[in-house]
Amino acid sequence: MTTRRTFIRSSALASAAFLAHTPESFSSESKMMNTNAAGKPIVLSTWNFGIKANEAAWSVLSSGGKALDAVEAGVKIPEGDPKERSVGYGGRPDRDGRVTLDACIMDEHANIGSVACLEYIKHPISVARAVMEKTPHVMLVGDGALQFALSQGFVKENLLVEESEKEWKEWLKESKYAPVVNIEHHDTIGMIAMDMNGDLSGACTTSGMAYKMHGRVGDSPIIGAGLYVDNEVGAATATGHGEEVIRIAGCYLVVELMRQGRTPEQACKEAVERVVRLTANRKKNLKDIQVGFIALNKRGEYGAYCVQSGFNYAVRTADGSRLLDSGFAIQ
């Protein structure tokens, strides 16, 4: 007879076994290092909507523009697309039917700006940049963030599109909070870039988990969790279950591991392994969790890793655009 204790023990052992093997088809390290052979510049972003976002960023980078301008321009593409249901305009609401947005941005000088639980503003990434450049603070939240945005000329808009509203009303019939991995965890665009000068910047923006409690904030607007840039070493950004990324200060960890000599993929993998271990220690079901990291170092090498299969990321260089599957810990 399988008891709860033996089930937990076997689940933890299974997690460890999964970590010991990554299929070659998903592991860049099994064949060769992912390197930008064309040299600078380069831009990476999470998920398949990163392809279009990267093109907007590339138009800045390829003309000699700064990485900071590139990442802002890039992530504004899904932010402004009403068909994208997990970022900006069109994002799924919280359980009260309110669309609340989180974003942060970081440049090569460790200048940072962030907004959280921001309503009615289509491009929170630009508000985050304004926080960075025009205030003595690094983070504004809720009504304060909204009032600041309006004072800077941002326009107040209804962000709840018809399809998202229909889905929310359907959800209300049972009000069961059970996010689906790689669907409702497909919840962020994180973007990191290196420009022709070799400088790094990053941006991360999201509407957060669908039907979350009002006021919930994940990792995306938190420097060191959803995004981190160190111009001497590299940059990383995250997607997935924000609570788990915050728990390990995920992107700071990835960058510090690169500082210690790990390749970008090795650093992402080690951070994911820490998520897996902590999940087992807390007796949580790993199948309910997705976390993915992408990373870029100063040599133009890049990589990614995630908890479960299904996470992909987009890369744009002078050689063209690619969508790559991430290595993963469990199938």
LUMPAMI-861935 format. One record per residue (C-alpha): x, y, z. Coordinates in Angstrom, 2 decimals. Example, Ala and Ser with C-alpha at 12.3 -4.5 7.8 and 13.67 -1.06 7.14 Angstrom:
! LUMPAMI-861935
+---------+---------+---------+
|      px |      py |      pz |
+---------+---------+---------+
|   12.30 |   -4.50 |    7.80 |
|   13.67 |   -1.06 |    7.14 |
+---------+---------+---------+
***
This chain:
! LUMPAMI-861935
+---------+---------+---------+
|      px |      py |      pz |
+---------+---------+---------+
|    0.00 |    0.00 |    0.00 |
|    1.34 |    3.44 |   -0.95 |
|    1.22 |    5.89 |    1.91 |
|    1.50 |    9.65 |    1.59 |
|    5.01 |    9.46 |    3.01 |
|    6.21 |    6.83 |    0.54 |
|    4.58 |    8.75 |   -2.32 |
|    6.43 |   11.91 |   -1.36 |
|    9.71 |   10.00 |   -1.03 |
|    9.27 |    8.34 |   -4.41 |
|    8.33 |   11.67 |   -6.02 |
|   11.51 |   13.25 |   -4.69 |
|   13.60 |   10.35 |   -5.98 |
|   11.89 |   10.56 |   -9.35 |
|   12.68 |   14.27 |   -9.53 |
|   16.35 |   13.54 |   -8.87 |
|   16.36 |   10.85 |  -11.54 |
|   14.82 |   13.19 |  -14.07 |
|   17.52 |   15.76 |  -13.34 |
|   20.21 |   13.22 |  -14.10 |
|   19.13 |   12.93 |  -17.72 |
|   18.33 |   15.58 |  -20.30 |
|   17.40 |   14.39 |  -23.81 |
|   20.00 |   15.41 |  -26.37 |
|   17.36 |   16.94 |  -28.61 |
|   16.70 |   19.58 |  -25.95 |
|   20.22 |   20.20 |  -24.65 |
|   22.44 |   22.70 |  -26.43 |
|   25.39 |   21.58 |  -24.30 |
|   25.12 |   17.99 |  -25.52 |
|   26.32 |   19.11 |  -28.94 |
|   27.84 |   22.59 |  -28.80 |
|   27.77 |   25.85 |  -26.95 |
|   25.14 |   28.29 |  -28.17 |
|   27.31 |   31.18 |  -29.29 |
|   26.62 |   34.29 |  -31.31 |
|   29.17 |   33.55 |  -34.03 |
|   28.23 |   36.75 |  -35.84 |
|   29.43 |   38.78 |  -32.87 |
|   27.56 |   41.65 |  -31.26 |
|   24.69 |   42.52 |  -31.05 |
|   22.26 |   39.85 |  -29.83 |
|   18.83 |   39.70 |  -28.21 |
|   17.05 |   36.81 |  -26.46 |
|   13.49 |   36.62 |  -25.16 |
|   11.13 |   34.10 |  -23.63 |
|    8.48 |   32.12 |  -25.51 |
|    7.42 |   32.23 |  -29.14 |
|    6.00 |   35.75 |  -28.96 |
|    9.63 |   36.70 |  -28.48 |
|   10.19 |   36.31 |  -32.22 |
|    8.21 |   39.45 |  -33.07 |
|    9.49 |   41.22 |  -29.99 |
|   13.07 |   40.45 |  -30.95 |
|   12.58 |   41.99 |  -34.38 |
|   11.55 |   45.29 |  -32.79 |
|   14.60 |   45.11 |  -30.53 |
|   16.82 |   44.16 |  -33.45 |
|   15.81 |   47.25 |  -35.40 |
|   17.35 |   49.28 |  -32.57 |
|   20.43 |   47.11 |  -32.08 |
|   21.30 |   46.71 |  -35.76 |
|   21.36 |   50.47 |  -36.23 |
|   23.82 |   50.93 |  -33.37 |
|   21.24 |   51.66 |  -30.70 |
|   21.57 |   50.93 |  -27.00 |
|   20.51 |   47.64 |  -25.46 |
|   18.27 |   49.55 |  -23.04 |
|   16.27 |   51.12 |  -25.86 |
|   16.13 |   47.78 |  -27.65 |
|   14.64 |   45.79 |  -24.78 |
|   12.02 |   48.45 |  -24.08 |
|   10.99 |   48.57 |  -27.75 |
|   10.96 |   44.78 |  -27.94 |
|    8.73 |   43.94 |  -25.01 |
|    6.27 |   46.69 |  -25.96 |
|    5.21 |   44.50 |  -28.90 |
|    3.42 |   41.82 |  -26.83 |
|    2.42 |   44.44 |  -24.24 |
|    0.36 |   46.21 |  -26.90 |
|   -1.09 |   43.12 |  -28.57 |
|   -4.68 |   42.37 |  -27.42 |
|   -4.31 |   38.78 |  -28.67 |
|   -1.53 |   38.05 |  -26.19 |
|   -3.35 |   36.95 |  -23.06 |
|   -0.55 |   37.10 |  -20.53 |
|    1.17 |   40.42 |  -21.15 |
|   -0.17 |   43.98 |  -21.06 |
|   -3.26 |   44.91 |  -23.05 |
|   -5.31 |   41.73 |  -23.39 |
|   -3.80 |   40.09 |  -20.32 |
|   -6.02 |   37.88 |  -18.20 |
|   -7.44 |   39.58 |  -15.11 |
|   -7.21 |   38.70 |  -11.44 |
|  -10.12 |   36.97 |   -9.69 |
|  -11.84 |   40.35 |   -9.27 |
|  -11.74 |   41.02 |  -13.00 |
|   -8.98 |   43.63 |  -12.78 |
|   -6.00 |   43.55 |  -15.14 |
|   -2.90 |   44.37 |  -13.10 |
|    0.52 |   44.60 |  -14.70 |
|    4.09 |   44.19 |  -13.44 |
|    7.33 |   45.17 |  -15.16 |
|   10.97 |   46.02 |  -14.55 |
|   13.96 |   47.22 |  -16.54 |
|   17.71 |   47.30 |  -15.86 |
|   20.62 |   48.83 |  -17.77 |
|   24.38 |   48.32 |  -17.95 |
|   25.03 |   50.70 |  -15.07 |
|   22.71 |   48.86 |  -12.65 |
|   20.08 |   51.57 |  -13.01 |
|   16.72 |   49.94 |  -12.30 |
|   13.03 |   50.77 |  -12.43 |
|    9.95 |   48.75 |  -11.62 |
|    6.17 |   48.92 |  -11.31 |
|    3.80 |   46.38 |   -9.77 |
|    0.04 |   45.95 |   -9.63 |
|   -0.34 |   48.76 |  -12.17 |
|   -3.77 |   49.14 |  -13.77 |
|   -5.02 |   50.94 |  -16.91 |
|   -1.62 |   51.56 |  -18.55 |
|   -0.85 |   49.57 |  -21.69 |
|    2.95 |   49.75 |  -21.49 |
|    4.13 |   49.19 |  -17.92 |
|    7.71 |   48.71 |  -19.15 |
|    7.85 |   52.36 |  -20.19 |
|    6.48 |   53.40 |  -16.81 |
|    9.19 |   51.28 |  -15.17 |
|   11.81 |   53.09 |  -17.24 |
|   10.33 |   56.44 |  -16.19 |
|   10.59 |   55.33 |  -12.54 |
|   14.25 |   54.55 |  -13.20 |
|   15.06 |   57.80 |  -14.95 |
|   12.75 |   60.36 |  -13.33 |
|   12.35 |   59.42 |   -9.67 |
|   14.66 |   58.80 |   -6.70 |
|   13.02 |   55.38 |   -6.26 |
|   13.32 |   52.01 |   -7.96 |
|    9.76 |   50.67 |   -7.54 |
|    6.24 |   52.08 |   -7.50 |
|    3.11 |   50.00 |   -6.94 |
|   -0.67 |   50.17 |   -7.27 |
|   -2.36 |   53.56 |   -7.20 |
|    0.97 |   55.31 |   -6.68 |
|    2.34 |   53.78 |   -9.86 |
|   -0.79 |   54.78 |  -11.76 |
|   -0.70 |   58.38 |  -10.53 |
|    2.96 |   58.63 |  -11.48 |
|    2.24 |   57.21 |  -14.94 |
|   -0.56 |   59.73 |  -15.52 |
|    1.70 |   62.57 |  -14.37 |
|    4.20 |   61.49 |  -17.04 |
|    1.62 |   61.64 |  -19.81 |
|    0.67 |   57.97 |  -20.05 |
|   -2.94 |   57.43 |  -21.11 |
|   -5.45 |   55.56 |  -18.96 |
|   -7.15 |   52.76 |  -20.91 |
|   -9.39 |   49.76 |  -20.30 |
|   -7.09 |   46.74 |  -20.60 |
|   -9.74 |   44.01 |  -20.19 |
|  -10.47 |   42.86 |  -23.73 |
|  -13.67 |   41.01 |  -24.59 |
|  -12.13 |   37.54 |  -24.82 |
|  -10.35 |   37.84 |  -21.49 |
|  -13.55 |   39.07 |  -19.87 |
|  -15.48 |   36.08 |  -21.24 |
|  -12.87 |   33.66 |  -19.91 |
|  -12.94 |   35.33 |  -16.50 |
|  -16.74 |   35.12 |  -16.26 |
|  -16.56 |   31.44 |  -17.19 |
|  -13.90 |   30.90 |  -14.53 |
|  -16.14 |   32.55 |  -11.92 |
|  -18.64 |   29.69 |  -12.21 |
|  -16.31 |   27.45 |  -10.21 |
|  -13.60 |   29.92 |   -9.15 |
|  -11.05 |   27.11 |   -9.09 |
|   -7.50 |   28.42 |   -9.03 |
|   -5.51 |   25.78 |  -10.89 |
|   -3.08 |   27.37 |  -13.36 |
|   -2.07 |   25.12 |  -16.25 |
|    1.67 |   24.69 |  -16.78 |
|    2.95 |   26.18 |  -20.06 |
|   -0.43 |   27.84 |  -20.68 |
|   -1.16 |   30.11 |  -17.76 |
|    2.51 |   29.84 |  -16.80 |
|    3.17 |   31.23 |  -20.33 |
|    2.89 |   34.51 |  -18.52 |
|    5.89 |   36.73 |  -19.12 |
|    8.10 |   38.17 |  -21.76 |
|   11.61 |   38.58 |  -20.44 |
|   14.21 |   40.03 |  -22.81 |
|   17.98 |   40.46 |  -22.50 |
|   20.24 |   42.08 |  -25.07 |
|   23.80 |   43.08 |  -25.84 |
|   24.45 |   46.02 |  -28.14 |
|   27.34 |   46.81 |  -30.47 |
|   29.27 |   48.37 |  -27.59 |
|   29.03 |   45.10 |  -25.65 |
|   26.68 |   46.63 |  -23.06 |
|   23.84 |   44.59 |  -21.59 |
|   20.30 |   45.50 |  -20.56 |
|   17.10 |   43.63 |  -19.81 |
|   13.35 |   44.02 |  -19.44 |
|   10.58 |   41.85 |  -18.04 |
|    6.81 |   42.45 |  -18.22 |
|    3.63 |   40.49 |  -17.47 |
|   -0.02 |   40.55 |  -16.49 |
|    0.79 |   37.81 |  -13.99 |
|   -1.05 |   34.63 |  -13.21 |
|   -4.64 |   34.49 |  -14.42 |
|   -7.24 |   34.84 |  -11.65 |
|   -4.65 |   35.54 |   -8.97 |
|   -5.66 |   37.26 |   -5.75 |
|   -5.88 |   41.00 |   -6.24 |
|   -2.56 |   42.52 |   -5.26 |
|   -0.51 |   39.41 |   -5.97 |
|    2.92 |   40.21 |   -7.39 |
|    5.22 |   37.62 |   -8.92 |
|    8.88 |   37.71 |   -9.86 |
|    8.62 |   39.79 |  -13.03 |
|    8.98 |   43.28 |  -11.48 |
|   11.56 |   42.21 |   -8.90 |
|   15.18 |   42.91 |   -9.78 |
|   17.20 |   39.82 |   -8.87 |
|   14.22 |   37.50 |   -9.27 |
|   12.62 |   38.00 |  -12.70 |
|   15.56 |   39.92 |  -14.16 |
|   19.18 |   40.72 |  -13.40 |
|   21.97 |   42.37 |  -15.38 |
|   25.65 |   42.64 |  -14.48 |
|   27.55 |   44.30 |  -17.28 |
|   30.79 |   42.59 |  -16.25 |
|   29.31 |   39.10 |  -16.40 |
|   25.97 |   38.67 |  -18.17 |
|   22.21 |   38.88 |  -17.85 |
|   19.31 |   36.56 |  -17.09 |
|   15.53 |   36.68 |  -17.06 |
|   12.84 |   34.26 |  -15.95 |
|    9.36 |   33.06 |  -16.72 |
|    6.91 |   30.71 |  -15.04 |
|    5.74 |   30.35 |  -11.47 |
|    6.90 |   33.63 |   -9.94 |
|    6.73 |   32.49 |   -6.34 |
|    9.32 |   29.80 |   -7.07 |
|   11.64 |   32.22 |   -8.86 |
|   11.45 |   34.69 |   -5.96 |
|   12.20 |   31.86 |   -3.51 |
|   15.72 |   31.42 |   -4.95 |
|   16.38 |   35.00 |   -6.17 |
|   16.56 |   33.22 |   -9.51 |
|   18.10 |   35.60 |  -12.01 |
|   20.66 |   36.97 |   -9.57 |
|   21.62 |   33.36 |   -8.88 |
|   22.02 |   32.60 |  -12.59 |
|   24.27 |   35.63 |  -13.13 |
|   26.38 |   34.82 |  -10.08 |
|   26.82 |   31.26 |  -11.30 |
|   28.05 |   32.64 |  -14.63 |
|   30.47 |   34.82 |  -12.66 |
|   31.83 |   31.62 |  -11.11 |
|   32.50 |   30.18 |  -14.56 |
|   29.33 |   28.33 |  -15.54 |
|   28.12 |   28.63 |  -19.10 |
|   24.71 |   30.28 |  -19.48 |
|   22.97 |   26.92 |  -19.83 |
|   24.84 |   25.41 |  -16.89 |
|   23.87 |   28.39 |  -14.75 |
|   20.21 |   28.15 |  -15.76 |
|   20.21 |   24.41 |  -15.13 |
|   21.72 |   24.76 |  -11.66 |
|   19.09 |   27.34 |  -10.73 |
|   16.32 |   25.04 |  -11.97 |
|   17.78 |   22.16 |   -9.98 |
|   17.54 |   24.32 |   -6.88 |
|   13.85 |   24.96 |   -7.60 |
|   13.32 |   21.21 |   -7.98 |
|   15.08 |   20.40 |   -4.71 |
|   13.15 |   23.01 |   -2.75 |
|    9.88 |   21.81 |   -4.26 |
|   10.62 |   18.26 |   -3.12 |
|   11.66 |   19.49 |    0.32 |
|    8.38 |   21.39 |    0.65 |
|    6.46 |   18.27 |   -0.43 |
|    4.88 |   20.04 |   -3.40 |
|    3.97 |   18.39 |   -6.69 |
|    6.66 |   19.28 |   -9.21 |
|    4.23 |   18.71 |  -12.09 |
|    2.32 |   21.82 |  -10.97 |
|    5.34 |   24.05 |  -11.39 |
|    7.09 |   25.56 |  -14.38 |
|   10.10 |   27.86 |  -14.16 |
|   12.35 |   28.76 |  -17.06 |
|   15.50 |   30.88 |  -17.27 |
|   17.37 |   32.33 |  -20.23 |
|   20.86 |   33.78 |  -19.89 |
|   23.48 |   35.61 |  -21.94 |
|   27.11 |   36.23 |  -21.03 |
|   29.56 |   38.91 |  -22.14 |
|   31.09 |   36.59 |  -24.74 |
|   27.77 |   36.32 |  -26.54 |
|   27.15 |   32.76 |  -25.33 |
|   23.57 |   32.01 |  -24.37 |
|   21.40 |   29.22 |  -23.01 |
|   18.24 |   28.25 |  -21.17 |
|   16.80 |   25.62 |  -18.89 |
|   13.40 |   24.90 |  -17.34 |
|   11.60 |   22.59 |  -14.93 |
|    9.32 |   20.86 |  -17.45 |
|    9.44 |   20.42 |  -21.21 |
|    7.49 |   22.96 |  -23.22 |
|    9.43 |   26.17 |  -22.69 |
|   11.02 |   27.82 |  -25.70 |
|   12.92 |   31.03 |  -26.31 |
|   13.73 |   33.28 |  -29.26 |
|   17.17 |   34.46 |  -30.36 |
|   18.00 |   37.19 |  -32.89 |
|   21.47 |   37.88 |  -34.25 |
|   22.91 |   39.09 |  -37.54 |
|   22.57 |   35.46 |  -38.71 |
|   18.79 |   35.63 |  -38.35 |
|   16.04 |   34.62 |  -35.96 |
|   15.60 |   31.27 |  -34.21 |
|   13.12 |   29.72 |  -31.80 |
|   14.83 |   27.17 |  -29.57 |
|   13.52 |   24.54 |  -27.18 |
|   14.96 |   24.75 |  -23.70 |
|   16.61 |   21.91 |  -21.86 |
|   14.43 |   20.62 |  -19.04 |
|   14.49 |   18.69 |  -15.79 |
|   11.35 |   16.58 |  -16.22 |
|    9.33 |   15.46 |  -19.25 |
+---------+---------+---------+
***
